[in-house]
Amino acid sequence: MRWFLCLCGFGISALAQDVSAPEWTEARVLETFSRSSLGASLDARMAAIEAQGRGRALVANPSINWSREGAGYTEFLQLEQALPITGRLRLLREAGRAATEVAGAGRELALWDARSTLRLAFYQLLAGQQRQASIALTIQTLEDVAKILRVREKEGEGSRYDRLRADREMVQLHADLRLAEAQVAQLRAQVNAFLPTPLVGRAAGKLEDATAKLDAEAVAAQAMMARAELRVLDRTVAAFKLEEQAAYKLRLPEPTLSAGMKRANVGTAPATYLGTLPNQPNFRNINDTSFVVGLNVALPTFNKGQFEVARFTAEQRAAISQRQLVSQRIRAEVAGAVESWQIRRAALDAYRAEQQQAGGELLRIARVAYQEGELGILELLDAIRVERQALLRLVDLEAAVKEARIEIDRVVGAEVQP
C-alpha cells in the first residue's frame, strides 16, 4: 500500500529532526557552562576567605606615642611594637590556609553539583526532543492514512466513519505534540539557566548508556576518594585543630616593647643677665635628652583562651561526627544509585529484546487485515498507537538509564569509569 508507512524496524535514531537548527552537544554545553558566572562567584568567595585568613596572621602594627608635661617640662616620643614570640601567628597563618582549602573543596562541590544538574537537564531535553519527533512522525503517518481515506471516500471505496476516526486521532496527536513542544521549551529553559549564552537550537547526542556493568563496592571506594564533601570536612577538622592550638597560645603573654627619647628639665644654672642693669645675676634652665626603653607584659589572669579552646575542640568533634555521617550517607547513596541503574538497565535490555522479537509484526498484521477488510479502522489506529507508545516507552527507558548513570557520577563526585 502506497498510503501506509510501515513503522516496523523503526529505531529511535531515525526519528525526524530539524537539520536546519544548530546542534548543542553535551561537550559544548559543559564548555559553555565553564564560562558562567558561577565559577567566578565561587573564586571571589574563595579569594575573600583567603584574604581574611592572611589578615588574621599579620603582625600587629607599631604605634607612636608622644606626650608632654608642662610642670617641669618633660617630653616623651616612643615607638611601641608587640613581639609575636609565642608562635600564635604561625598557627593562624596555617589555619588560614586550611580555611582556604576548605573553600576550594566547597567550590569543587558546588561546581560538580551544578554540572551534574546541567547534564541531567540536557539529557531530559534530548529525551523530550525524541518524544516530540516520535509524535510528529506518527502524525505524518496518520496524515498519509487520512489522505488515502479521503480519496477512497470520494471514490466510494471507503466509509466516512473511517476518515473521521482517523482525523479525530490526528487531533489528539496534535494536542500531544503541543504538550511535547511545551515540555521541550521548559527543559531548554532549565538548561539555559546554567549557561551565560542561551542554548538556541537542538540538543544533540545519544541517550544510550554504553556502560555494561558496575561494581557497587568499587564505585563506593571511588566515591570515598573523590567526594569533595569529605575533603571539605577533612580540611575543616585540620583548620579547627590549628585554631585550637592558636587558642592555647593565649596562655602565653606576648610582650610589647617600647623605645624612644625623653627630653626633660634637669635643673638651673646661673647666667649673666644682658639687660640694662649691669652685674644683675640670673639663672637659666638646663634640658637634657636621653633614650627610654620599656617592656609591657599582659598577665593572662582571667582570659587564658580557655573558652576559645573549648569552642574549637567542640567544633572538631562536630566535624568528625559529620564526616562519619557523610561517609555513611555516601555509601548508601552509591548503593542506591547503582542498584537503581542496574534495575533500569535490566528493564531496558528486556524491553529491547522483546521489541526485536516482536518488531512491527502487530502493525503489519493490522495493515494487511485492514486492507483485506478483516479489521476496522479502530484496530488499525490501535496498532499505530501501540507502535507509537512502544517508541515513547523506549525513549523513557533510555532516559531513565541515563539519568541513573548521571546520578551515579553525582554521588561519586567524579565520572565513573567502569
C-alpha positions as CSV (number, residue, x, y, z in Angstrom):
1,M,0.0,0.0,0.0
2,R,1.5,3.3,-1.1
3,W,-0.5,5.2,1.5
4,F,0.9,3.4,4.5
5,L,4.3,3.9,6.2
6,C,5.2,0.8,8.0
7,L,6.9,1.5,11.3
8,C,8.4,-1.9,11.8
9,G,12.1,-1.9,12.5
10,F,11.9,1.9,13.0
11,G,14.6,2.9,15.7
12,I,14.9,5.9,17.8
13,S,17.9,7.1,15.9
14,A,15.8,7.5,12.8
15,L,13.3,10.0,14.3
16,A,12.6,13.1,12.3
17,Q,14.7,16.1,13.3
18,D,15.1,19.6,12.1
19,V,18.5,19.6,10.5
20,S,18.5,23.3,9.9
21,A,18.6,24.1,13.6
22,P,22.1,24.4,15.3
23,E,23.0,21.5,17.5
24,W,24.3,21.6,21.0
25,T,26.2,18.5,22.2
26,E,26.9,17.7,25.9
27,A,30.6,18.7,25.5
28,R,29.6,22.1,24.0
29,V,27.1,22.7,26.8
30,L,29.6,21.9,29.5
31,E,32.3,24.0,27.9
32,T,29.8,27.0,27.8
33,F,28.9,26.3,31.4
34,S,32.6,26.6,32.4
35,R,32.5,30.2,31.4
36,S,29.4,31.0,33.5
37,S,29.5,33.4,36.4
38,L,29.1,30.6,39.0
39,G,32.8,29.8,38.8
40,A,33.8,33.5,39.1
41,S,31.5,33.9,42.1
42,L,33.0,30.9,43.8
43,D,36.5,32.1,43.0
44,A,35.7,35.5,44.5
45,R,34.4,33.9,47.7
46,M,37.5,31.8,47.9
47,A,39.7,34.8,47.5
48,A,37.8,36.6,50.2
49,I,38.3,33.7,52.7
50,E,42.0,33.6,51.8
51,A,42.4,37.4,52.4
52,Q,40.6,37.1,55.7
53,G,42.9,34.3,56.8
54,R,46.0,36.1,55.8
55,G,44.8,39.3,57.5
56,R,44.4,37.5,60.9
57,A,48.1,36.3,60.7
58,L,49.6,39.7,60.2
59,V,51.9,41.2,62.8
60,A,50.3,44.0,64.8
61,N,51.1,47.5,63.6
62,P,53.6,49.5,65.6
63,S,52.4,52.7,67.4
64,I,54.0,56.0,68.1
65,N,53.3,57.8,71.4
66,W,54.1,61.5,72.1
67,S,53.4,63.2,75.4
68,R,54.5,66.4,77.1
69,E,54.2,67.5,80.7
70,G,54.0,71.3,81.4
71,A,55.2,71.1,85.0
72,G,58.9,70.8,85.0
73,Y,58.9,70.3,81.2
74,T,59.1,66.6,80.3
75,E,58.5,65.3,76.8
76,F,58.4,61.7,75.5
77,L,58.5,60.3,72.0
78,Q,58.1,56.5,71.9
79,L,57.7,53.7,69.4
80,E,55.8,50.6,70.6
81,Q,55.7,47.2,69.0
82,A,54.1,43.9,70.1
83,L,56.6,41.0,69.8
84,P,54.9,37.8,68.4
85,I,57.2,35.3,70.1
86,T,54.6,32.6,71.1
87,G,54.1,31.3,67.5
88,R,50.4,32.0,67.5
89,L,50.6,34.0,64.2
90,R,52.2,31.0,62.5
91,L,49.3,28.8,63.6
92,L,46.8,31.3,62.5
93,R,48.6,31.5,59.1
94,E,48.3,27.7,58.7
95,A,44.7,27.8,59.9
96,G,44.0,30.4,57.2
97,R,45.5,28.2,54.5
98,A,43.4,25.3,55.7
99,A,40.3,27.5,55.6
100,T,41.2,28.4,52.0
101,E,41.5,24.7,51.2
102,V,38.0,24.2,52.7
103,A,36.7,26.9,50.4
104,G,38.4,25.3,47.4
105,A,36.9,22.0,48.1
106,G,33.5,23.6,48.6
107,R,34.0,25.3,45.2
108,E,34.6,21.9,43.6
109,L,31.4,20.5,45.3
110,A,29.2,23.4,44.2
111,L,30.5,23.2,40.6
112,W,30.1,19.4,40.4
113,D,26.5,19.6,41.7
114,A,25.7,22.3,39.2
115,R,27.4,20.4,36.4
116,S,25.5,17.2,37.3
117,T,22.2,19.0,37.3
118,L,23.0,20.6,34.0
119,R,23.8,17.2,32.5
120,L,20.6,15.8,33.8
121,A,18.6,18.7,32.3
122,F,20.4,18.4,29.0
123,Y,19.5,14.7,28.6
124,Q,16.0,15.3,29.7
125,L,15.8,17.9,26.9
126,L,17.3,15.4,24.4
127,A,14.6,12.8,25.5
128,G,11.9,15.4,25.2
129,Q,13.0,16.2,21.6
130,Q,12.9,12.5,20.7
131,R,9.4,12.1,22.2
132,Q,8.4,15.2,20.1
133,A,9.9,13.7,17.0
134,S,8.2,10.4,17.6
135,I,4.8,12.0,17.9
136,A,5.4,14.1,14.8
137,L,6.3,11.0,12.8
138,T,3.1,9.3,13.8
139,I,1.1,12.4,12.8
140,Q,2.8,12.3,9.4
141,T,1.8,8.6,9.1
142,L,-1.8,9.4,10.0
143,E,-1.9,12.3,7.6
144,D,-0.9,9.9,4.8
145,V,-3.6,7.5,6.0
146,A,-6.2,10.2,6.2
147,K,-5.3,11.4,2.7
148,I,-5.9,8.0,1.2
149,L,-9.1,7.6,3.2
150,R,-10.4,10.8,1.7
151,V,-9.6,9.6,-1.8
152,R,-11.3,6.3,-1.1
153,E,-14.3,8.0,0.4
154,K,-14.6,10.3,-2.6
155,E,-14.4,7.3,-4.9
156,G,-17.0,5.4,-2.9
157,E,-14.5,2.7,-1.8
158,G,-14.3,3.8,1.9
159,S,-16.6,4.9,4.7
160,R,-16.9,8.4,6.0
161,Y,-16.5,7.0,9.5
162,D,-13.1,5.7,8.8
163,R,-11.9,9.1,7.6
164,L,-13.5,10.9,10.5
165,R,-12.0,8.5,13.0
166,A,-8.5,9.0,11.5
167,D,-9.0,12.7,11.7
168,R,-10.0,12.6,15.3
169,E,-7.0,10.5,16.1
170,M,-4.9,13.1,14.4
171,V,-6.4,15.9,16.5
172,Q,-5.4,14.0,19.7
173,L,-1.9,13.6,18.4
174,H,-1.6,17.3,17.5
175,A,-2.6,18.1,21.1
176,D,0.1,15.6,22.4
177,L,2.6,17.3,20.1
178,R,1.8,20.7,21.5
179,L,2.3,19.4,25.0
180,A,5.6,17.8,24.0
181,E,6.8,21.1,22.5
182,A,5.9,22.9,25.7
183,Q,7.9,20.4,27.7
184,V,10.9,20.8,25.4
185,A,10.7,24.6,25.8
186,Q,10.6,24.2,29.6
187,L,13.5,21.8,29.6
188,R,15.5,24.2,27.3
189,A,14.9,27.0,29.8
190,Q,16.3,24.8,32.6
191,V,19.4,24.2,30.6
192,N,19.8,27.9,29.7
193,A,19.6,28.8,33.4
194,F,23.1,27.4,33.8
195,L,24.6,29.0,30.6
196,P,25.9,32.5,30.0
197,T,24.9,32.1,26.4
198,P,21.4,30.7,25.9
199,L,21.0,27.5,24.0
200,V,19.4,28.2,20.7
201,G,18.7,25.1,18.6
202,R,18.5,21.4,19.3
203,A,20.3,19.2,21.8
204,A,22.3,16.5,20.0
205,G,23.6,13.3,21.4
206,K,22.6,9.7,22.3
207,L,20.6,8.6,25.3
208,E,22.1,5.2,25.2
209,D,24.4,4.3,28.0
210,A,27.4,2.3,26.9
211,T,28.3,1.1,30.4
212,A,27.7,-2.6,30.7
213,K,28.4,-3.3,34.4
214,L,29.3,-1.5,37.6
215,D,30.6,-2.9,40.9
216,A,28.9,-1.2,43.8
217,E,31.9,-1.7,46.1
218,A,34.4,-0.3,43.6
219,V,32.2,2.7,42.9
220,A,31.8,3.3,46.7
221,A,35.6,3.2,47.1
222,Q,36.0,5.7,44.3
223,A,33.4,7.9,45.9
224,M,35.2,7.9,49.3
225,M,38.3,9.2,47.4
226,A,36.7,11.7,45.0
227,R,33.8,13.2,47.0
228,A,34.5,16.9,47.7
229,E,32.3,16.9,50.8
230,L,34.8,14.6,52.6
231,R,37.7,16.8,51.6
232,V,35.8,19.8,53.0
233,L,35.3,18.1,56.3
234,D,38.9,16.8,56.5
235,R,40.3,20.3,56.0
236,T,37.7,21.7,58.4
237,V,38.9,19.4,61.1
238,A,42.5,20.4,60.3
239,A,41.6,24.1,60.4
240,F,39.8,23.8,63.8
241,K,42.8,21.8,65.2
242,L,45.1,24.7,64.2
243,E,42.7,27.2,65.7
244,E,42.7,25.2,68.9
245,Q,46.5,25.3,69.1
246,A,46.5,29.0,68.4
247,A,44.0,29.5,71.2
248,Y,46.3,27.6,73.6
249,K,48.9,30.2,72.8
250,L,46.8,32.8,74.5
251,R,48.0,31.4,77.8
252,L,51.5,32.8,76.9
253,P,51.7,36.6,77.0
254,E,53.3,38.4,74.1
255,P,55.3,41.4,75.4
256,T,55.1,44.9,73.9
257,L,58.5,46.6,73.6
258,S,58.7,50.4,73.6
259,A,61.7,52.6,72.8
260,G,62.2,56.3,72.2
261,M,63.5,59.6,73.6
262,K,62.8,61.7,76.6
263,R,63.6,65.4,76.9
264,A,63.3,67.0,80.4
265,N,64.5,69.8,82.6
266,V,67.3,68.7,84.8
267,G,67.9,71.9,86.8
268,T,69.1,75.5,86.6
269,A,72.5,77.3,86.4
270,P,73.4,81.0,87.0
271,A,73.9,83.2,84.0
272,T,74.8,86.8,83.3
273,Y,71.8,89.0,82.6
274,L,72.5,91.1,79.5
275,G,69.9,93.7,80.3
276,T,70.0,97.4,81.3
277,L,71.2,96.6,84.9
278,P,74.8,95.6,84.9
279,N,76.1,92.7,87.1
280,Q,72.5,91.5,87.7
281,P,72.7,87.7,88.4
282,N,70.2,85.4,86.5
283,F,69.5,81.6,86.1
284,R,68.8,79.5,83.1
285,N,67.1,76.1,82.8
286,I,69.1,73.1,81.7
287,N,67.4,70.5,79.4
288,D,68.7,67.1,78.5
289,T,67.7,64.3,76.1
290,S,68.1,60.6,76.6
291,F,66.8,57.2,75.5
292,V,63.8,55.5,77.0
293,V,63.2,51.7,76.8
294,G,60.1,49.9,78.2
295,L,58.6,46.4,78.3
296,N,54.9,45.8,78.7
297,V,53.6,42.3,79.5
298,A,49.9,41.5,79.9
299,L,49.2,38.9,82.6
300,P,46.9,36.1,81.4
301,T,44.9,36.1,84.6
302,F,41.3,36.0,83.5
303,N,41.3,35.4,79.8
304,K,43.6,32.4,79.0
305,G,41.8,31.4,75.8
306,Q,40.1,28.6,77.7
307,F,36.7,29.3,76.0
308,E,38.3,29.5,72.5
309,V,40.0,26.2,73.2
310,A,36.7,24.6,74.3
311,R,34.9,26.0,71.3
312,F,37.4,24.7,68.7
313,T,37.6,21.4,70.4
314,A,33.8,21.0,70.2
315,E,33.9,22.2,66.5
316,Q,36.4,19.4,65.8
317,R,34.2,16.8,67.4
318,A,31.2,18.1,65.4
319,A,33.1,18.0,62.1
320,I,34.4,14.4,62.8
321,S,30.9,13.2,63.6
322,Q,29.6,15.0,60.5
323,R,32.3,13.2,58.4
324,Q,31.1,9.9,59.7
325,L,27.5,10.7,58.8
326,V,28.5,11.9,55.3
327,S,30.6,8.8,54.7
328,Q,27.6,6.6,55.7
329,R,25.3,8.7,53.5
330,I,27.7,8.5,50.5
331,R,27.9,4.7,50.7
332,A,24.1,4.5,51.0
333,E,23.6,6.9,48.0
334,V,26.1,5.0,45.9
335,A,24.5,1.6,46.7
336,G,21.1,3.0,45.9
337,A,22.2,4.8,42.7
338,V,24.0,1.6,41.4
339,E,21.0,-0.6,42.2
340,S,18.6,1.8,40.5
341,W,20.8,1.9,37.4
342,Q,21.0,-1.9,37.3
343,I,17.2,-2.3,37.6
344,R,16.6,0.3,34.9
345,R,19.3,-1.1,32.6
346,A,17.8,-4.6,33.0
347,A,14.3,-3.3,32.2
348,L,15.7,-1.5,29.1
349,D,17.6,-4.6,27.9
350,A,14.5,-6.8,28.4
351,Y,12.3,-4.3,26.5
352,R,14.7,-4.1,23.6
353,A,14.9,-7.8,23.4
354,E,11.1,-8.0,23.3
355,Q,10.9,-5.3,20.7
356,Q,13.5,-7.1,18.5
357,Q,11.5,-10.3,18.6
358,A,8.1,-8.7,18.1
359,G,9.2,-5.9,15.8
360,G,6.5,-4.4,13.7
361,E,4.6,-7.7,13.4
362,L,1.5,-6.3,15.0
363,L,1.4,-3.4,12.7
364,R,2.0,-5.5,9.6
365,I,-0.8,-7.8,10.6
366,A,-3.2,-4.9,11.2
367,R,-2.3,-3.3,7.9
368,V,-2.9,-6.4,5.8
369,A,-6.1,-7.2,7.7
370,Y,-7.5,-3.7,7.2
371,Q,-6.6,-3.9,3.5
372,E,-8.5,-7.2,3.2
373,G,-11.4,-5.9,5.2
374,E,-10.9,-8.2,8.2
375,L,-10.2,-5.4,10.6
376,G,-11.8,-2.0,11.0
377,I,-10.2,1.5,11.3
378,L,-10.2,1.3,15.1
379,E,-8.0,-1.8,15.1
380,L,-5.6,-0.2,12.6
381,L,-5.4,3.0,14.6
382,D,-4.9,1.0,17.8
383,A,-1.9,-0.8,16.1
384,I,-0.4,2.6,15.1
385,R,-1.0,3.8,18.7
386,V,0.7,0.8,20.2
387,E,3.7,1.2,18.0
388,R,4.0,4.9,18.9
389,Q,3.7,4.0,22.6
390,A,6.5,1.4,22.2
391,L,8.8,4.1,20.7
392,L,7.9,6.5,23.5
393,R,8.5,3.8,26.1
394,L,11.9,3.1,24.7
395,V,12.8,6.7,24.9
396,D,11.6,6.8,28.5
397,L,13.6,3.7,29.5
398,E,16.8,5.1,27.8
399,A,16.3,8.4,29.5
400,A,15.8,6.6,32.9
401,V,19.0,4.7,32.5
402,K,20.9,7.8,31.5
403,E,19.5,9.7,34.5
404,A,20.5,6.9,36.8
405,R,24.0,6.9,35.3
406,I,24.4,10.7,35.8
407,E,23.2,10.2,39.4
408,I,26.0,7.7,40.0
409,D,28.5,10.3,38.8
410,R,27.0,12.9,41.0
411,V,27.1,10.9,44.2
412,V,30.6,9.7,43.5
413,G,31.9,13.2,42.7
414,A,33.6,12.2,39.5
415,E,32.7,10.5,36.3
416,V,32.8,6.8,37.0
417,Q,34.9,4.7,34.5
418,P,33.7,1.0,34.5
